[in-house]
Amino acid sequence: MNKSTIAFAISLYSLTLLTACGSSSSNTSTLTSTPTTTSTPTSSLPAATLALGIIDVPSDVASTYTAALKFNRYASVTAPNGKKIGLIAQDGLSDNQIVRAREILRFYLTNVEKSKYGIDKSAVANKIADSGAKILLLNGVDDGKNPAANLDGQPLYYGEIQVEGGPWYTTQNYEHRDASYEEILHFIHDYGIGVDQNSTFAGVLPKYQAEIRAAQVDASVKKLWGAGQDSWIKELTAENSLTQEYLAAAIDAYYGLWGAWVPETTAQQGNGMWGFYVGKTRTDTLADDPAGYAIIEQFFSPVITYNARIDEAFTGTFSLTYDALLSYTHHSQYLKDITLTGSKPSGVRVNQLNNNMTGNAGSNTAIFTGSLSEYSITVKDKIVTVKDLQDNRDGENTLKDFEKIQFSSVTIDVPTS
Protein backbone atom coordinates (compact mmCIF):
# COMPACT_ATOMS: atom_id res chain seq x y z
CA MET A 1 0.00 0.00 0.00
CA ASN A 2 1.43 3.40 -1.01
CA LYS A 3 1.96 5.53 2.09
CA SER A 4 1.32 8.77 0.26
CA THR A 5 -2.06 7.45 -0.84
CA ILE A 6 -3.29 6.52 2.58
CA ALA A 7 -1.71 9.17 4.76
CA PHE A 8 -3.01 12.50 5.95
CA ALA A 9 -1.40 15.91 6.09
CA ILE A 10 -1.89 18.63 8.60
CA SER A 11 -2.23 21.51 6.19
CA LEU A 12 -0.04 24.45 6.94
CA TYR A 13 -2.18 25.90 4.19
CA SER A 14 0.47 28.45 3.51
CA LEU A 15 -0.31 32.08 2.97
CA THR A 16 1.25 31.84 -0.47
CA LEU A 17 -1.54 29.45 -1.46
CA LEU A 18 -4.11 32.10 -0.57
CA THR A 19 -2.59 34.36 -3.19
CA ALA A 20 -2.27 31.59 -5.73
CA CYS A 21 -5.80 30.18 -5.58
CA GLY A 22 -7.89 32.87 -3.95
CA SER A 23 -8.92 30.53 -1.09
CA SER A 24 -7.74 29.60 1.45
CA SER A 25 2.86 4.23 16.66
CA SER A 26 2.43 1.62 14.12
CA ASN A 27 -0.16 3.92 12.71
CA THR A 28 0.64 5.72 9.47
CA SER A 29 0.32 9.44 8.86
CA THR A 30 2.47 11.74 6.73
CA LEU A 31 2.49 15.49 7.38
CA THR A 32 3.32 17.87 4.55
CA SER A 33 3.29 21.60 3.94
CA THR A 34 2.11 23.49 0.90
CA PRO A 35 4.93 24.46 -1.47
CA THR A 36 5.61 28.13 -2.09
CA THR A 37 4.29 29.31 -5.45
CA THR A 38 4.10 33.11 -5.18
CA SER A 39 4.73 36.04 -2.87
CA THR A 40 3.37 35.97 0.67
CA PRO A 41 0.59 38.42 1.63
CA THR A 42 0.49 40.11 5.01
CA SER A 43 -1.27 38.22 7.81
CA SER A 44 -2.84 39.70 10.89
CA LEU A 45 -1.69 36.71 12.95
CA PRO A 46 1.53 36.44 14.99
CA ALA A 47 4.40 34.44 13.58
CA ALA A 48 4.08 31.96 16.46
CA THR A 49 0.48 31.25 15.45
CA LEU A 50 1.37 30.82 11.79
CA ALA A 51 4.15 28.42 12.77
CA LEU A 52 1.49 26.11 14.23
CA GLY A 53 -0.27 25.84 10.86
CA ILE A 54 -3.01 28.26 11.92
CA ILE A 55 -3.81 30.96 9.36
CA ASP A 56 -6.30 33.72 8.62
CA VAL A 57 -9.77 32.58 7.56
CA PRO A 58 -9.47 31.84 3.82
CA SER A 59 -11.23 34.22 1.47
CA ASP A 60 -13.52 31.55 0.01
CA VAL A 61 -15.28 31.09 3.38
CA ALA A 62 -14.63 34.47 5.01
CA SER A 63 -17.89 35.91 3.69
CA THR A 64 -19.80 33.36 5.77
CA TYR A 65 -17.49 32.89 8.74
CA THR A 66 -16.94 36.60 9.16
CA ALA A 67 -14.83 38.83 11.36
CA ALA A 68 -18.11 40.40 12.53
CA LEU A 69 -19.00 36.97 13.95
CA LYS A 70 -15.54 36.91 15.55
CA PHE A 71 -14.00 34.25 13.31
CA ASN A 72 -10.29 34.97 12.92
CA ARG A 73 -8.31 31.74 12.44
CA TYR A 74 -8.34 28.60 10.36
CA ALA A 75 -6.59 25.22 10.48
CA SER A 76 -7.08 22.10 8.43
CA VAL A 77 -6.23 18.49 7.73
CA THR A 78 -5.64 17.50 4.12
CA ALA A 79 -7.32 14.31 2.89
CA PRO A 80 -5.57 11.97 0.42
CA ASN A 81 -7.61 13.53 -2.41
CA GLY A 82 -5.89 16.84 -1.70
CA LYS A 83 -8.96 18.60 -0.34
CA LYS A 84 -9.03 20.36 3.01
CA ILE A 85 -11.11 19.45 6.06
CA GLY A 86 -11.34 22.80 7.79
CA LEU A 87 -11.63 24.01 11.37
CA ILE A 88 -12.69 27.66 11.69
CA ALA A 89 -12.10 29.35 15.03
CA GLN A 90 -13.48 32.40 16.79
CA ASP A 91 -11.25 34.86 18.61
CA GLY A 92 -11.72 33.47 22.14
CA LEU A 93 -9.99 30.17 21.42
CA SER A 94 -6.34 29.72 22.32
CA ASP A 95 -3.93 28.52 19.66
CA ASN A 96 -3.34 25.36 21.70
CA GLN A 97 -7.09 24.64 21.70
CA ILE A 98 -7.18 24.98 17.91
CA VAL A 99 -4.15 22.73 17.50
CA ARG A 100 -5.63 20.15 19.85
CA ALA A 101 -8.92 20.01 17.94
CA ARG A 102 -7.06 19.65 14.65
CA GLU A 103 -4.81 16.94 16.06
CA ILE A 104 -7.74 14.91 17.43
CA LEU A 105 -9.32 15.10 13.97
CA ARG A 106 -6.07 13.95 12.37
CA PHE A 107 -5.67 11.22 15.01
CA TYR A 108 -9.13 9.82 14.29
CA LEU A 109 -8.31 9.76 10.56
CA THR A 110 -4.92 8.11 10.96
CA ASN A 111 -4.72 4.51 9.78
CA VAL A 112 -4.60 1.79 12.44
CA GLU A 113 -2.70 -1.32 11.39
CA LYS A 114 -4.46 -4.67 11.74
CA SER A 115 -7.81 -3.05 12.54
CA LYS A 116 -10.90 -4.32 10.74
CA TYR A 117 -12.19 -1.00 9.39
CA GLY A 118 -9.42 1.47 10.24
CA ILE A 119 -6.52 -0.05 8.33
CA ASP A 120 -7.06 2.45 5.50
CA LYS A 121 -9.15 5.51 6.33
CA SER A 122 -8.58 7.24 3.00
CA ALA A 123 -12.19 6.85 1.88
CA VAL A 124 -13.49 8.24 5.17
CA ALA A 125 -11.25 11.32 4.97
CA ASN A 126 -12.00 11.87 1.29
CA LYS A 127 -15.74 11.63 1.92
CA ILE A 128 -15.57 14.28 4.63
CA ALA A 129 -13.41 16.55 2.48
CA ASP A 130 -15.73 16.13 -0.53
CA SER A 131 -18.72 17.10 1.60
CA GLY A 132 -17.18 20.45 2.52
CA ALA A 133 -18.12 19.84 6.15
CA LYS A 134 -16.37 22.02 8.72
CA ILE A 135 -15.73 22.08 12.45
CA LEU A 136 -16.58 25.38 14.13
CA LEU A 137 -14.53 26.25 17.21
CA LEU A 138 -16.78 28.69 19.02
CA ASN A 139 -16.39 31.13 21.87
CA GLY A 140 -18.06 30.51 25.21
CA VAL A 141 -20.19 27.49 26.02
CA ASP A 142 -23.21 25.81 24.47
CA ASP A 143 -25.81 28.12 26.01
CA GLY A 144 -27.62 29.29 22.88
CA LYS A 145 -26.05 32.76 23.02
CA ASN A 146 -23.49 32.44 20.24
CA PRO A 147 -25.11 33.38 16.88
CA ALA A 148 -22.34 31.60 14.98
CA ALA A 149 -23.75 28.29 16.22
CA ASN A 150 -26.49 28.73 13.60
CA LEU A 151 -23.95 28.47 10.78
CA ASP A 152 -23.25 25.25 8.91
CA GLY A 153 -20.67 23.21 10.80
CA GLN A 154 -20.02 20.89 13.73
CA PRO A 155 -19.78 23.12 16.82
CA LEU A 156 -17.17 22.67 19.52
CA TYR A 157 -16.97 25.35 22.21
CA TYR A 158 -14.12 27.02 24.05
CA GLY A 159 -15.59 25.88 27.37
CA GLU A 160 -15.42 22.20 26.40
CA ILE A 161 -11.91 22.01 24.90
CA GLN A 162 -9.39 21.05 27.54
CA VAL A 163 -5.69 21.32 26.71
CA GLU A 164 -3.28 18.83 28.24
CA GLY A 165 -1.58 20.47 31.20
CA GLY A 166 -4.13 23.29 31.45
CA PRO A 167 -6.03 23.88 34.70
CA TRP A 168 -9.29 22.29 33.48
CA TYR A 169 -7.29 19.24 32.42
CA THR A 170 -5.07 18.77 35.45
CA THR A 171 -8.03 19.10 37.84
CA GLN A 172 -10.41 17.19 35.53
CA ASN A 173 -13.01 19.95 35.86
CA TYR A 174 -16.29 18.43 34.65
CA GLU A 175 -17.92 21.86 34.53
CA HIS A 176 -15.61 22.21 31.53
CA ARG A 177 -15.52 18.54 30.71
CA ASP A 178 -13.50 17.57 27.66
CA ALA A 179 -16.03 17.18 24.82
CA SER A 180 -13.43 17.42 22.04
CA TYR A 181 -13.25 13.68 21.43
CA GLU A 182 -17.04 13.38 21.41
CA GLU A 183 -17.85 16.27 19.07
CA ILE A 184 -15.08 15.54 16.58
CA LEU A 185 -16.16 11.89 16.58
CA HIS A 186 -19.72 12.98 15.74
CA PHE A 187 -18.26 14.91 12.79
CA ILE A 188 -16.39 11.87 11.45
CA HIS A 189 -19.34 9.56 12.10
CA ASP A 190 -21.89 11.77 10.32
CA TYR A 191 -19.78 12.86 7.33
CA GLY A 192 -17.36 9.96 6.87
CA ILE A 193 -18.36 6.64 8.41
CA GLY A 194 -22.05 7.23 7.72
CA VAL A 195 -25.30 6.68 9.57
CA ASP A 196 -27.97 4.15 8.60
CA GLN A 197 -31.77 4.53 8.80
CA ASN A 198 -31.73 7.76 6.81
CA SER A 199 -33.26 8.03 3.33
CA THR A 200 -29.81 7.34 1.87
CA PHE A 201 -26.54 6.15 3.39
CA ALA A 202 -24.12 9.05 2.91
CA GLY A 203 -20.99 7.48 4.38
CA VAL A 204 -18.43 4.95 3.16
CA LEU A 205 -18.48 2.27 5.88
CA PRO A 206 -21.98 0.74 5.94
CA LYS A 207 -20.74 -2.56 7.37
CA TYR A 208 -18.99 -0.80 10.24
CA GLN A 209 -22.07 1.28 10.93
CA ALA A 210 -24.15 -1.91 10.99
CA GLU A 211 -21.88 -3.25 13.73
CA ILE A 212 -22.10 0.03 15.64
CA ARG A 213 -25.89 -0.12 15.37
CA ALA A 214 -25.94 -3.71 16.64
CA ALA A 215 -23.78 -2.79 19.64
CA GLN A 216 -25.96 0.25 20.39
CA VAL A 217 -29.16 -1.81 20.28
CA ASP A 218 -27.58 -4.45 22.50
CA ALA A 219 -26.48 -1.78 24.99
CA SER A 220 -29.92 -0.18 24.99
CA VAL A 221 -31.76 -3.47 25.53
CA LYS A 222 -29.39 -4.47 28.35
CA LYS A 223 -29.56 -0.96 29.86
CA LEU A 224 -25.82 -0.51 29.52
CA TRP A 225 -26.34 2.93 28.01
CA GLY A 226 -29.09 5.52 28.27
CA ALA A 227 -30.96 3.87 31.13
CA GLY A 228 -33.33 6.28 32.83
CA GLN A 229 -32.85 8.92 30.13
CA ASP A 230 -36.16 8.35 28.36
CA SER A 231 -36.74 11.88 27.10
CA TRP A 232 -33.18 12.16 25.80
CA ILE A 233 -33.40 8.76 24.08
CA LYS A 234 -36.67 9.84 22.48
CA GLU A 235 -35.01 12.98 21.16
CA LEU A 236 -32.04 11.01 19.81
CA THR A 237 -34.37 8.52 18.15
CA ALA A 238 -36.18 11.35 16.35
CA GLU A 239 -32.83 12.76 15.19
CA ASN A 240 -31.51 9.30 14.23
CA SER A 241 -28.44 9.96 16.38
CA LEU A 242 -28.58 7.02 18.79
CA THR A 243 -25.51 5.33 17.35
CA GLN A 244 -23.47 8.53 17.31
CA GLU A 245 -24.13 9.28 20.98
CA TYR A 246 -23.60 5.67 22.04
CA LEU A 247 -20.25 5.42 20.23
CA ALA A 248 -19.15 8.73 21.75
CA ALA A 249 -19.95 7.50 25.27
CA ALA A 250 -17.85 4.39 24.66
CA ILE A 251 -14.96 6.36 23.11
CA ASP A 252 -14.82 8.80 26.02
CA ALA A 253 -14.57 5.92 28.49
CA TYR A 254 -11.99 4.15 26.30
CA TYR A 255 -9.68 7.17 26.30
CA GLY A 256 -10.06 7.78 30.03
CA LEU A 257 -12.15 10.94 29.93
CA TRP A 258 -14.59 9.79 32.64
CA GLY A 259 -12.17 7.98 34.92
CA ALA A 260 -11.93 10.91 37.35
CA TRP A 261 -15.64 11.72 37.42
CA VAL A 262 -17.22 11.46 40.89
CA PRO A 263 -20.75 9.93 40.73
CA GLU A 264 -23.52 11.84 42.45
CA THR A 265 -25.75 8.88 43.31
CA THR A 266 -25.34 5.24 44.28
CA ALA A 267 -26.90 4.17 40.97
CA GLN A 268 -24.15 6.01 39.07
CA GLN A 269 -21.29 4.22 40.84
CA GLY A 270 -18.86 2.67 38.37
CA ASN A 271 -20.46 4.43 35.41
CA GLY A 272 -19.24 7.17 33.08
CA MET A 273 -20.94 9.82 30.90
CA TRP A 274 -22.90 11.42 33.76
CA GLY A 275 -23.84 7.97 35.03
CA PHE A 276 -25.74 6.63 32.05
CA TYR A 277 -23.02 4.51 30.42
CA VAL A 278 -21.57 1.48 32.19
CA GLY A 279 -18.04 2.21 31.00
CA LYS A 280 -16.14 4.59 33.26
CA THR A 281 -12.69 3.44 32.20
CA ARG A 282 -11.29 1.27 29.42
CA THR A 283 -11.23 -1.72 31.75
CA ASP A 284 -14.87 -1.16 32.70
CA THR A 285 -15.89 -0.89 29.06
CA LEU A 286 -14.25 -4.19 28.19
CA ALA A 287 -15.88 -5.94 31.15
CA ASP A 288 -19.35 -4.36 31.03
CA ASP A 289 -19.87 -3.59 27.33
CA PRO A 290 -17.61 -5.93 25.34
CA ALA A 291 -19.52 -5.25 22.11
CA GLY A 292 -18.85 -1.52 22.49
CA TYR A 293 -15.20 -2.18 23.25
CA ALA A 294 -14.92 -4.36 20.14
CA ILE A 295 -16.33 -1.76 17.75
CA ILE A 296 -13.88 0.84 19.05
CA GLU A 297 -10.90 -1.40 18.37
CA GLN A 298 -12.17 -2.11 14.86
CA PHE A 299 -11.41 1.48 13.81
CA PHE A 300 -9.60 3.44 16.54
CA SER A 301 -6.07 3.31 17.97
CA PRO A 302 -5.52 2.18 21.57
CA VAL A 303 -2.69 4.72 21.81
CA ILE A 304 -3.29 8.45 21.35
CA THR A 305 -0.72 9.26 18.69
CA TYR A 306 -1.03 13.02 18.23
CA ASN A 307 1.67 15.20 19.75
CA ALA A 308 0.03 16.76 22.81
CA ARG A 309 1.08 20.37 23.45
CA ILE A 310 1.28 20.76 27.23
CA ASP A 311 -0.22 24.11 28.21
CA GLU A 312 2.22 26.93 28.90
CA ALA A 313 0.63 27.44 32.34
CA PHE A 314 1.77 24.01 33.49
CA THR A 315 4.61 23.68 35.94
CA GLY A 316 5.79 20.66 37.90
CA THR A 317 5.86 17.08 36.62
CA PHE A 318 3.46 15.99 33.90
CA SER A 319 2.85 12.26 34.22
CA LEU A 320 2.28 9.94 31.30
CA THR A 321 1.92 7.08 33.78
CA TYR A 322 -1.34 6.40 35.58
CA ASP A 323 -1.28 7.68 39.15
CA ALA A 324 -4.40 7.43 41.30
CA LEU A 325 -3.41 10.70 42.98
CA LEU A 326 -3.36 12.57 39.65
CA SER A 327 -6.86 12.58 38.16
CA TYR A 328 -5.74 13.62 34.67
CA THR A 329 -3.64 10.47 34.27
CA HIS A 330 -6.80 8.50 33.53
CA HIS A 331 -6.36 10.15 30.12
CA SER A 332 -2.65 10.99 29.89
CA GLN A 333 -1.64 7.34 30.33
CA TYR A 334 -2.71 6.83 26.70
CA LEU A 335 -0.62 9.71 25.33
CA LYS A 336 2.57 8.87 23.50
CA ASP A 337 4.21 12.09 22.31
CA ILE A 338 4.24 15.51 23.97
CA THR A 339 5.68 18.99 23.57
CA LEU A 340 6.06 21.29 26.57
CA THR A 341 5.14 24.87 25.70
CA GLY A 342 5.95 28.18 27.37
CA SER A 343 8.96 28.66 29.61
CA LYS A 344 8.09 27.26 33.03
CA PRO A 345 10.37 24.55 34.45
CA SER A 346 8.69 21.18 34.02
CA GLY A 347 9.32 17.48 34.23
CA VAL A 348 7.74 14.59 32.36
CA ARG A 349 7.31 11.08 33.75
CA VAL A 350 7.40 8.61 30.86
CA ASN A 351 5.18 5.60 30.21
CA GLN A 352 5.72 2.38 28.26
CA LEU A 353 4.59 3.75 24.87
CA ASN A 354 7.98 4.83 23.43
CA ASN A 355 7.50 8.53 24.05
CA ASN A 356 8.85 11.33 21.87
CA MET A 357 9.20 14.39 24.07
CA THR A 358 10.20 17.98 23.32
CA GLY A 359 11.05 20.48 26.03
CA ASN A 360 10.14 24.15 26.33
CA ALA A 361 12.20 27.30 26.95
CA GLY A 362 12.58 26.45 30.65
CA SER A 363 14.55 23.73 32.40
CA ASN A 364 13.06 20.29 31.73
CA THR A 365 13.62 16.89 33.32
CA ALA A 366 12.65 13.47 31.94
CA ILE A 367 11.81 11.04 34.73
CA PHE A 368 12.31 7.27 34.48
CA THR A 369 11.38 4.39 36.78
CA GLY A 370 14.59 2.42 37.21
CA SER A 371 18.23 3.07 38.04
CA LEU A 372 20.71 4.47 35.52
CA SER A 373 22.37 1.07 34.97
CA GLU A 374 19.10 -0.31 33.59
CA TYR A 375 19.05 2.04 30.58
CA SER A 376 21.09 2.78 27.49
CA ILE A 377 21.55 6.41 26.42
CA THR A 378 22.58 7.49 22.93
CA VAL A 379 22.83 10.88 21.22
CA LYS A 380 22.40 11.60 17.51
CA ASP A 381 21.77 14.98 15.87
CA LYS A 382 20.96 16.56 19.25
CA ILE A 383 18.24 13.94 19.89
CA VAL A 384 18.80 11.86 23.02
CA THR A 385 17.40 8.33 23.09
CA VAL A 386 16.89 6.63 26.45
CA LYS A 387 16.06 2.94 26.17
CA ASP A 388 14.87 0.84 29.09
CA LEU A 389 16.73 -2.48 29.10
CA GLN A 390 13.85 -4.10 30.99
CA ASP A 391 10.75 -5.12 29.07
CA ASN A 392 7.29 -3.63 29.60
CA ARG A 393 8.34 -0.66 31.68
CA ASP A 394 9.62 2.63 30.21
CA GLY A 395 10.15 1.69 26.57
CA GLU A 396 12.42 3.63 24.21
CA ASN A 397 12.12 7.41 24.44
CA THR A 398 13.51 10.35 22.49
CA LEU A 399 14.26 13.66 24.20
CA LYS A 400 14.75 17.02 22.53
CA ASP A 401 15.51 20.22 24.45
CA PHE A 402 15.60 18.49 27.84
CA GLU A 403 18.28 19.43 30.36
CA LYS A 404 18.09 16.64 32.95
CA ILE A 405 17.33 12.91 33.13
CA GLN A 406 16.17 11.54 36.48
CA PHE A 407 16.53 7.88 37.41
CA SER A 408 15.68 6.21 40.70
CA SER A 409 19.38 6.20 41.55
CA VAL A 410 20.62 9.54 40.22
CA THR A 411 19.78 12.65 38.19
CA ILE A 412 22.18 13.46 35.35
CA ASP A 413 22.65 16.23 32.82
CA VAL A 414 21.44 15.34 29.37
CA PRO A 415 24.52 14.25 27.40
CA THR A 416 25.45 16.24 24.31
CA SER A 417 27.48 13.54 22.58
Secondary structure by P-SEA (a helix, b strand, c coil): ccccccccccccccaaaaaaccccccbbbbbbbbccccccccccccaaaaaaccccccccccccccccccccbbbbbbccccccbbbbbcccccaaaaaaaaaaaaaaacccccccccccaaaaaaaaaaacbbbbbcccccccccccccccccccccccccccccccccccccccccaaaaaaaaaaaacccccccccccccccaaaaaaaaaaaaaaaaaccccccaaaaaaaaaaaccaaaaaaaaaaaaaaccccccccccccccccccccccccccaaaaaaccaaaaaaaaaccccccccccccccccccccccccccccccccccccccbbbbcccccbbbbbcccbbbbbbcccbbbbbbccccccbbbbbcccbbbbbccccccccbbbbcccccccccccccccccc
